[in-house]
């Protein structure tokens, strides 16, 4: 027989997993944004150096 406690524990576990997944997704998204902006800065710097060489 399934008790109410078992159901609540399962719901809590699912909620924790979902929240962890959302946090992980947010962290990955932030890392991707940081990487992209870093790449843009490097690209801008290399273009600036190229123009200085000319």
mmJSON file of the N, C-alpha and C atoms, coordinates in Angstrom:
{"data_MODEL":{"atom_site":{
"group_PDB":["ATOM","ATOM","ATOM","ATOM","ATOM","ATOM","ATOM","ATOM","ATOM","ATOM","ATOM","ATOM","ATOM","ATOM","ATOM","ATOM","ATOM","ATOM","ATOM","ATOM","ATOM","ATOM","ATOM","ATOM","ATOM","ATOM","ATOM","ATOM","ATOM","ATOM","ATOM","ATOM","ATOM","ATOM","ATOM","ATOM","ATOM","ATOM","ATOM","ATOM","ATOM","ATOM","ATOM","ATOM","ATOM","ATOM","ATOM","ATOM","ATOM","ATOM","ATOM","ATOM","ATOM","ATOM","ATOM","ATOM","ATOM","ATOM","ATOM","ATOM","ATOM","ATOM","ATOM","ATOM","ATOM","ATOM","ATOM","ATOM","ATOM","ATOM","ATOM","ATOM","ATOM","ATOM","ATOM","ATOM","ATOM","ATOM","ATOM","ATOM","ATOM","ATOM","ATOM","ATOM","ATOM","ATOM","ATOM","ATOM","ATOM","ATOM","ATOM","ATOM","ATOM","ATOM","ATOM","ATOM","ATOM","ATOM","ATOM","ATOM","ATOM","ATOM","ATOM","ATOM","ATOM","ATOM","ATOM","ATOM","ATOM","ATOM","ATOM","ATOM","ATOM","ATOM","ATOM","ATOM","ATOM","ATOM","ATOM","ATOM","ATOM","ATOM","ATOM","ATOM","ATOM","ATOM","ATOM","ATOM","ATOM","ATOM","ATOM","ATOM","ATOM","ATOM","ATOM","ATOM","ATOM","ATOM","ATOM","ATOM","ATOM","ATOM","ATOM","ATOM","ATOM","ATOM","ATOM","ATOM","ATOM","ATOM","ATOM","ATOM","ATOM","ATOM","ATOM","ATOM","ATOM","ATOM","ATOM","ATOM","ATOM","ATOM"],
"id":[1,2,3,4,5,6,7,8,9,10,11,12,13,14,15,16,17,18,19,20,21,22,23,24,25,26,27,28,29,30,31,32,33,34,35,36,37,38,39,40,41,42,43,44,45,46,47,48,49,50,51,52,53,54,55,56,57,58,59,60,61,62,63,64,65,66,67,68,69,70,71,72,73,74,75,76,77,78,79,80,81,82,83,84,85,86,87,88,89,90,91,92,93,94,95,96,97,98,99,100,101,102,103,104,105,106,107,108,109,110,111,112,113,114,115,116,117,118,119,120,121,122,123,124,125,126,127,128,129,130,131,132,133,134,135,136,137,138,139,140,141,142,143,144,145,146,147,148,149,150,151,152,153,154,155,156,157,158,159,160,161,162],
"type_symbol":["N","C","C","N","C","C","N","C","C","N","C","C","N","C","C","N","C","C","N","C","C","N","C","C","N","C","C","N","C","C","N","C","C","N","C","C","N","C","C","N","C","C","N","C","C","N","C","C","N","C","C","N","C","C","N","C","C","N","C","C","N","C","C","N","C","C","N","C","C","N","C","C","N","C","C","N","C","C","N","C","C","N","C","C","N","C","C","N","C","C","N","C","C","N","C","C","N","C","C","N","C","C","N","C","C","N","C","C","N","C","C","N","C","C","N","C","C","N","C","C","N","C","C","N","C","C","N","C","C","N","C","C","N","C","C","N","C","C","N","C","C","N","C","C","N","C","C","N","C","C","N","C","C","N","C","C","N","C","C","N","C","C"],
"label_atom_id":["N","CA","C","N","CA","C","N","CA","C","N","CA","C","N","CA","C","N","CA","C","N","CA","C","N","CA","C","N","CA","C","N","CA","C","N","CA","C","N","CA","C","N","CA","C","N","CA","C","N","CA","C","N","CA","C","N","CA","C","N","CA","C","N","CA","C","N","CA","C","N","CA","C","N","CA","C","N","CA","C","N","CA","C","N","CA","C","N","CA","C","N","CA","C","N","CA","C","N","CA","C","N","CA","C","N","CA","C","N","CA","C","N","CA","C","N","CA","C","N","CA","C","N","CA","C","N","CA","C","N","CA","C","N","CA","C","N","CA","C","N","CA","C","N","CA","C","N","CA","C","N","CA","C","N","CA","C","N","CA","C","N","CA","C","N","CA","C","N","CA","C","N","CA","C","N","CA","C","N","CA","C","N","CA","C","N","CA","C"],
"label_alt_id":[null,null,null,null,null,null,null,null,null,null,null,null,null,null,null,null,null,null,null,null,null,null,null,null,null,null,null,null,null,null,null,null,null,null,null,null,null,null,null,null,null,null,null,null,null,null,null,null,null,null,null,null,null,null,null,null,null,null,null,null,null,null,null,null,null,null,null,null,null,null,null,null,null,null,null,null,null,null,null,null,null,null,null,null,null,null,null,null,null,null,null,null,null,null,null,null,null,null,null,null,null,null,null,null,null,null,null,null,null,null,null,null,null,null,null,null,null,null,null,null,null,null,null,null,null,null,null,null,null,null,null,null,null,null,null,null,null,null,null,null,null,null,null,null,null,null,null,null,null,null,null,null,null,null,null,null,null,null,null,null,null,null],
"label_comp_id":["UNK","UNK","UNK","UNK","UNK","UNK","UNK","UNK","UNK","UNK","UNK","UNK","UNK","UNK","UNK","UNK","UNK","UNK","UNK","UNK","UNK","UNK","UNK","UNK","UNK","UNK","UNK","UNK","UNK","UNK","UNK","UNK","UNK","UNK","UNK","UNK","UNK","UNK","UNK","UNK","UNK","UNK","UNK","UNK","UNK","UNK","UNK","UNK","UNK","UNK","UNK","UNK","UNK","UNK","UNK","UNK","UNK","UNK","UNK","UNK","UNK","UNK","UNK","UNK","UNK","UNK","UNK","UNK","UNK","UNK","UNK","UNK","UNK","UNK","UNK","UNK","UNK","UNK","UNK","UNK","UNK","UNK","UNK","UNK","UNK","UNK","UNK","UNK","UNK","UNK","UNK","UNK","UNK","UNK","UNK","UNK","UNK","UNK","UNK","UNK","UNK","UNK","UNK","UNK","UNK","UNK","UNK","UNK","UNK","UNK","UNK","UNK","UNK","UNK","UNK","UNK","UNK","UNK","UNK","UNK","UNK","UNK","UNK","UNK","UNK","UNK","UNK","UNK","UNK","UNK","UNK","UNK","UNK","UNK","UNK","UNK","UNK","UNK","UNK","UNK","UNK","UNK","UNK","UNK","UNK","UNK","UNK","UNK","UNK","UNK","UNK","UNK","UNK","UNK","UNK","UNK","UNK","UNK","UNK","UNK","UNK","UNK"],
"label_asym_id":["A","A","A","A","A","A","A","A","A","A","A","A","A","A","A","A","A","A","A","A","A","A","A","A","A","A","A","A","A","A","A","A","A","A","A","A","A","A","A","A","A","A","A","A","A","A","A","A","A","A","A","A","A","A","A","A","A","A","A","A","A","A","A","A","A","A","A","A","A","A","A","A","A","A","A","A","A","A","A","A","A","A","A","A","A","A","A","A","A","A","A","A","A","A","A","A","A","A","A","A","A","A","A","A","A","A","A","A","A","A","A","A","A","A","A","A","A","A","A","A","A","A","A","A","A","A","A","A","A","A","A","A","A","A","A","A","A","A","A","A","A","A","A","A","A","A","A","A","A","A","A","A","A","A","A","A","A","A","A","A","A","A"],
"label_entity_id":["1","1","1","1","1","1","1","1","1","1","1","1","1","1","1","1","1","1","1","1","1","1","1","1","1","1","1","1","1","1","1","1","1","1","1","1","1","1","1","1","1","1","1","1","1","1","1","1","1","1","1","1","1","1","1","1","1","1","1","1","1","1","1","1","1","1","1","1","1","1","1","1","1","1","1","1","1","1","1","1","1","1","1","1","1","1","1","1","1","1","1","1","1","1","1","1","1","1","1","1","1","1","1","1","1","1","1","1","1","1","1","1","1","1","1","1","1","1","1","1","1","1","1","1","1","1","1","1","1","1","1","1","1","1","1","1","1","1","1","1","1","1","1","1","1","1","1","1","1","1","1","1","1","1","1","1","1","1","1","1","1","1"],
"label_seq_id":[1,1,1,2,2,2,3,3,3,4,4,4,5,5,5,6,6,6,7,7,7,8,8,8,9,9,9,10,10,10,11,11,11,12,12,12,13,13,13,14,14,14,15,15,15,16,16,16,17,17,17,18,18,18,19,19,19,20,20,20,21,21,21,22,22,22,23,23,23,24,24,24,25,25,25,26,26,26,27,27,27,28,28,28,29,29,29,30,30,30,31,31,31,32,32,32,33,33,33,34,34,34,35,35,35,36,36,36,37,37,37,38,38,38,39,39,39,40,40,40,41,41,41,42,42,42,43,43,43,44,44,44,45,45,45,46,46,46,47,47,47,48,48,48,49,49,49,50,50,50,51,51,51,52,52,52,53,53,53,54,54,54],
"pdbx_PDB_ins_code":[null,null,null,null,null,null,null,null,null,null,null,null,null,null,null,null,null,null,null,null,null,null,null,null,null,null,null,null,null,null,null,null,null,null,null,null,null,null,null,null,null,null,null,null,null,null,null,null,null,null,null,null,null,null,null,null,null,null,null,null,null,null,null,null,null,null,null,null,null,null,null,null,null,null,null,null,null,null,null,null,null,null,null,null,null,null,null,null,null,null,null,null,null,null,null,null,null,null,null,null,null,null,null,null,null,null,null,null,null,null,null,null,null,null,null,null,null,null,null,null,null,null,null,null,null,null,null,null,null,null,null,null,null,null,null,null,null,null,null,null,null,null,null,null,null,null,null,null,null,null,null,null,null,null,null,null,null,null,null,null,null,null],
"Cartn_x":[0.837,0.0,0.875,0.535,1.285,0.736,1.605,1.155,1.316,0.646,0.736,2.167,2.839,4.22,5.124,4.958,5.763,5.553,4.306,3.977,4.628,4.534,5.118,6.633,7.259,8.716,9.106,8.352,8.628,8.478,7.413,7.181,8.323,8.749,9.85,11.126,11.392,12.596,12.567,11.423,11.277,11.476,10.904,11.039,12.499,13.22,14.642,15.441,15.16,15.874,15.587,14.317,13.955,14.655,14.703,15.349,16.844,17.447,18.873,19.128,18.239,18.393,18.291,17.358,17.19,18.435,18.971,20.182,21.358,21.48,22.567,22.437,21.219,20.978,21.35,21.017,21.336,22.84,23.536,25.001,25.625,25.146,25.681,25.427,24.244,23.895,24.804,25.038,25.928,27.344,27.813,29.148,29.229,28.188,28.154,28.191,27.456,27.436,28.809,29.435,30.768,31.771,31.714,32.633,32.445,31.198,30.903,31.469,31.243,31.728,33.25,33.867,35.329,35.852,35.196,35.602,35.478,34.417,34.203,35.315,35.702,36.769,38.096,38.396,39.642,39.631,38.508,38.373,38.587,37.99,38.132,39.582,40.238,41.638,42.526,42.317,43.161,42.945,41.725,41.455,42.143,42.131,42.785,44.283,44.888,46.32,46.624,45.733,45.926,45.952,45.075,45.014,46.253,46.786,48.009,49.17,49.223,50.297,50.275,49.072,48.951,49.435],
"Cartn_y":[-1.206,0.0,1.262,2.176,3.433,4.409,4.911,5.871,7.285,8.215,9.628,10.124,9.613,10.026,9.67,8.452,8.025,8.958,9.308,10.199,11.563,12.09,13.405,13.378,12.313,12.176,12.133,11.395,11.301,12.66,13.379,14.717,15.651,15.579,16.428,16.103,14.818,14.398,14.912,14.787,15.27,16.779,17.492,18.953,19.355,18.643,18.95,18.693,17.571,17.239,18.296,18.687,19.705,21.021,21.401,22.657,22.586,21.446,21.26,21.351,20.76,20.816,22.247,23.012,24.411,25.209,24.957,25.662,25.309,24.017,23.574,24.23,24.262,24.888,26.365,27.033,28.46,28.666,27.814,27.914,27.692,26.676,26.385,27.569,28.151,29.298,30.483,30.717,31.806,31.566,30.31,29.978,30.228,29.842,30.041,31.527,32.33,33.781,34.378,33.94,34.439,34.073,32.831,32.365,33.179,33.419,34.184,35.595,36.263,37.635,37.659,36.634,36.547,36.399,35.569,35.374,36.671,37.41,38.686,39.663,39.706,40.614,40.244,38.955,38.494,38.862,38.649,38.972,40.468,41.29,42.743,43.15,42.524,42.843,42.484,41.299,40.869,41.762,42.213,43.133,44.471,44.922,46.187,46.083,44.957,44.761,44.704,44.085,43.998,45.395,46.253,47.614,48.402,48.124,48.803,48.4,47.117,46.629,47.348,47.619,48.312,49.753],
"Cartn_z":[0.0,0.0,0.0,-0.868,-0.957,0.073,0.909,1.916,1.394,2.028,1.646,1.828,2.862,3.129,1.955,1.416,0.267,-0.92,-1.156,-2.272,-2.071,-0.854,-0.57,-0.716,-0.249,-0.369,-1.84,-2.631,-4.074,-4.74,-4.405,-4.968,-4.581,-3.326,-2.859,-3.628,-3.828,-4.551,-5.986,-6.64,-8.018,-8.073,-7.105,-7.067,-6.903,-6.034,-5.808,-7.086,-7.75,-8.993,-10.061,-10.197,-11.189,-10.906,-9.64,-9.264,-9.562,-9.273,-9.554,-11.056,-11.853,-13.311,-13.819,-13.26,-13.667,-13.303,-12.097,-11.668,-12.578,-12.905,-13.785,-15.154,-15.683,-16.983,-16.943,-15.85,-15.705,-15.668,-14.915,-14.825,-16.193,-16.916,-18.256,-19.184,-19.092,-19.928,-19.606,-18.305,-17.901,-18.404,-18.331,-18.822,-20.325,-21.042,-22.488,-22.82,-22.081,-22.296,-22.028,-20.938,-20.577,-21.657,-22.123,-23.167,-24.439,-24.805,-26.016,-25.911,-24.791,-24.643,-24.611,-24.021,-24.003,-25.427,-26.231,-27.628,-28.415,-28.172,-28.864,-28.501,-27.226,-26.79,-27.441,-27.489,-28.122,-29.598,-30.247,-31.673,-31.896,-31.067,-31.184,-30.96,-29.987,-29.7,-30.883,-31.457,-32.57,-33.79,-34.001,-35.111,-34.865,-33.627,-33.284,-33.545,-33.154,-33.387,-34.885,-35.654,-37.102,-37.715,-37.258,-37.787,-37.386,-36.205,-35.759,-36.66,-37.043,-37.913,-39.259,-39.759,-41.045,-40.865],
"occupancy":[1.0,1.0,1.0,1.0,1.0,1.0,1.0,1.0,1.0,1.0,1.0,1.0,1.0,1.0,1.0,1.0,1.0,1.0,1.0,1.0,1.0,1.0,1.0,1.0,1.0,1.0,1.0,1.0,1.0,1.0,1.0,1.0,1.0,1.0,1.0,1.0,1.0,1.0,1.0,1.0,1.0,1.0,1.0,1.0,1.0,1.0,1.0,1.0,1.0,1.0,1.0,1.0,1.0,1.0,1.0,1.0,1.0,1.0,1.0,1.0,1.0,1.0,1.0,1.0,1.0,1.0,1.0,1.0,1.0,1.0,1.0,1.0,1.0,1.0,1.0,1.0,1.0,1.0,1.0,1.0,1.0,1.0,1.0,1.0,1.0,1.0,1.0,1.0,1.0,1.0,1.0,1.0,1.0,1.0,1.0,1.0,1.0,1.0,1.0,1.0,1.0,1.0,1.0,1.0,1.0,1.0,1.0,1.0,1.0,1.0,1.0,1.0,1.0,1.0,1.0,1.0,1.0,1.0,1.0,1.0,1.0,1.0,1.0,1.0,1.0,1.0,1.0,1.0,1.0,1.0,1.0,1.0,1.0,1.0,1.0,1.0,1.0,1.0,1.0,1.0,1.0,1.0,1.0,1.0,1.0,1.0,1.0,1.0,1.0,1.0,1.0,1.0,1.0,1.0,1.0,1.0,1.0,1.0,1.0,1.0,1.0,1.0],
"B_iso_or_equiv":[0.0,0.0,0.0,0.0,0.0,0.0,0.0,0.0,0.0,0.0,0.0,0.0,0.0,0.0,0.0,0.0,0.0,0.0,0.0,0.0,0.0,0.0,0.0,0.0,0.0,0.0,0.0,0.0,0.0,0.0,0.0,0.0,0.0,0.0,0.0,0.0,0.0,0.0,0.0,0.0,0.0,0.0,0.0,0.0,0.0,0.0,0.0,0.0,0.0,0.0,0.0,0.0,0.0,0.0,0.0,0.0,0.0,0.0,0.0,0.0,0.0,0.0,0.0,0.0,0.0,0.0,0.0,0.0,0.0,0.0,0.0,0.0,0.0,0.0,0.0,0.0,0.0,0.0,0.0,0.0,0.0,0.0,0.0,0.0,0.0,0.0,0.0,0.0,0.0,0.0,0.0,0.0,0.0,0.0,0.0,0.0,0.0,0.0,0.0,0.0,0.0,0.0,0.0,0.0,0.0,0.0,0.0,0.0,0.0,0.0,0.0,0.0,0.0,0.0,0.0,0.0,0.0,0.0,0.0,0.0,0.0,0.0,0.0,0.0,0.0,0.0,0.0,0.0,0.0,0.0,0.0,0.0,0.0,0.0,0.0,0.0,0.0,0.0,0.0,0.0,0.0,0.0,0.0,0.0,0.0,0.0,0.0,0.0,0.0,0.0,0.0,0.0,0.0,0.0,0.0,0.0,0.0,0.0,0.0,0.0,0.0,0.0],
"pdbx_formal_charge":[null,null,null,null,null,null,null,null,null,null,null,null,null,null,null,null,null,null,null,null,null,null,null,null,null,null,null,null,null,null,null,null,null,null,null,null,null,null,null,null,null,null,null,null,null,null,null,null,null,null,null,null,null,null,null,null,null,null,null,null,null,null,null,null,null,null,null,null,null,null,null,null,null,null,null,null,null,null,null,null,null,null,null,null,null,null,null,null,null,null,null,null,null,null,null,null,null,null,null,null,null,null,null,null,null,null,null,null,null,null,null,null,null,null,null,null,null,null,null,null,null,null,null,null,null,null,null,null,null,null,null,null,null,null,null,null,null,null,null,null,null,null,null,null,null,null,null,null,null,null,null,null,null,null,null,null,null,null,null,null,null,null],
"auth_seq_id":[1,1,1,2,2,2,3,3,3,4,4,4,5,5,5,6,6,6,7,7,7,8,8,8,9,9,9,10,10,10,11,11,11,12,12,12,13,13,13,14,14,14,15,15,15,16,16,16,17,17,17,18,18,18,19,19,19,20,20,20,21,21,21,22,22,22,23,23,23,24,24,24,25,25,25,26,26,26,27,27,27,28,28,28,29,29,29,30,30,30,31,31,31,32,32,32,33,33,33,34,34,34,35,35,35,36,36,36,37,37,37,38,38,38,39,39,39,40,40,40,41,41,41,42,42,42,43,43,43,44,44,44,45,45,45,46,46,46,47,47,47,48,48,48,49,49,49,50,50,50,51,51,51,52,52,52,53,53,53,54,54,54],
"auth_comp_id":["UNK","UNK","UNK","UNK","UNK","UNK","UNK","UNK","UNK","UNK","UNK","UNK","UNK","UNK","UNK","UNK","UNK","UNK","UNK","UNK","UNK","UNK","UNK","UNK","UNK","UNK","UNK","UNK","UNK","UNK","UNK","UNK","UNK","UNK","UNK","UNK","UNK","UNK","UNK","UNK","UNK","UNK","UNK","UNK","UNK","UNK","UNK","UNK","UNK","UNK","UNK","UNK","UNK","UNK","UNK","UNK","UNK","UNK","UNK","UNK","UNK","UNK","UNK","UNK","UNK","UNK","UNK","UNK","UNK","UNK","UNK","UNK","UNK","UNK","UNK","UNK","UNK","UNK","UNK","UNK","UNK","UNK","UNK","UNK","UNK","UNK","UNK","UNK","UNK","UNK","UNK","UNK","UNK","UNK","UNK","UNK","UNK","UNK","UNK","UNK","UNK","UNK","UNK","UNK","UNK","UNK","UNK","UNK","UNK","UNK","UNK","UNK","UNK","UNK","UNK","UNK","UNK","UNK","UNK","UNK","UNK","UNK","UNK","UNK","UNK","UNK","UNK","UNK","UNK","UNK","UNK","UNK","UNK","UNK","UNK","UNK","UNK","UNK","UNK","UNK","UNK","UNK","UNK","UNK","UNK","UNK","UNK","UNK","UNK","UNK","UNK","UNK","UNK","UNK","UNK","UNK","UNK","UNK","UNK","UNK","UNK","UNK"],
"auth_asym_id":["A","A","A","A","A","A","A","A","A","A","A","A","A","A","A","A","A","A","A","A","A","A","A","A","A","A","A","A","A","A","A","A","A","A","A","A","A","A","A","A","A","A","A","A","A","A","A","A","A","A","A","A","A","A","A","A","A","A","A","A","A","A","A","A","A","A","A","A","A","A","A","A","A","A","A","A","A","A","A","A","A","A","A","A","A","A","A","A","A","A","A","A","A","A","A","A","A","A","A","A","A","A","A","A","A","A","A","A","A","A","A","A","A","A","A","A","A","A","A","A","A","A","A","A","A","A","A","A","A","A","A","A","A","A","A","A","A","A","A","A","A","A","A","A","A","A","A","A","A","A","A","A","A","A","A","A","A","A","A","A","A","A"],
"auth_atom_id":["N","CA","C","N","CA","C","N","CA","C","N","CA","C","N","CA","C","N","CA","C","N","CA","C","N","CA","C","N","CA","C","N","CA","C","N","CA","C","N","CA","C","N","CA","C","N","CA","C","N","CA","C","N","CA","C","N","CA","C","N","CA","C","N","CA","C","N","CA","C","N","CA","C","N","CA","C","N","CA","C","N","CA","C","N","CA","C","N","CA","C","N","CA","C","N","CA","C","N","CA","C","N","CA","C","N","CA","C","N","CA","C","N","CA","C","N","CA","C","N","CA","C","N","CA","C","N","CA","C","N","CA","C","N","CA","C","N","CA","C","N","CA","C","N","CA","C","N","CA","C","N","CA","C","N","CA","C","N","CA","C","N","CA","C","N","CA","C","N","CA","C","N","CA","C","N","CA","C","N","CA","C","N","CA","C","N","CA","C"],
"pdbx_PDB_model_num":[1,1,1,1,1,1,1,1,1,1,1,1,1,1,1,1,1,1,1,1,1,1,1,1,1,1,1,1,1,1,1,1,1,1,1,1,1,1,1,1,1,1,1,1,1,1,1,1,1,1,1,1,1,1,1,1,1,1,1,1,1,1,1,1,1,1,1,1,1,1,1,1,1,1,1,1,1,1,1,1,1,1,1,1,1,1,1,1,1,1,1,1,1,1,1,1,1,1,1,1,1,1,1,1,1,1,1,1,1,1,1,1,1,1,1,1,1,1,1,1,1,1,1,1,1,1,1,1,1,1,1,1,1,1,1,1,1,1,1,1,1,1,1,1,1,1,1,1,1,1,1,1,1,1,1,1,1,1,1,1,1,1]
}}}
